[in-house]
């Protein structure tokens, strides 16, 4: 028994190799510089996500837990705490972008949920960076 496939019934989704070929998906792949799916990078996406969340958690612990306690004890001023917080913010953003690219590159089924989550994290980090820059006097 032979099966004939009508070429006109093959969707662009099947030809592109992605779960979805909607305009929003194509836009995000373009923004992130994703040229083709890589199903093998799923493990890397999950690992990068965990690292990104851990860096953000460490930054929060240091910025909002350790520094407020240690500054009065050690008589340190914001000139020590602020650069550390800013460096951790930059590290969190870099890890977030790396993990988001991996989620999109492996065409993960939860890529939009992760994109929304990391977007919220980026907003929080941006607020923290603006606060730190204001504290240093860079922003009036």
Buried (B, 14 or more C-beta within 10 A) or exposed (E): EEEEEEEEEEEEEEEBEBEBBEEEBBEBBEEBEBEEBBEEBBEBBBEBBEBBBEBBEBBBEBBEEEBEEBBEEEEEEEEEBBEBBBEBBBBBBEBBBBBBBBBBBBBBEEBBEBBEBBEEBBEBBEEBBEBBBEBEEEEE
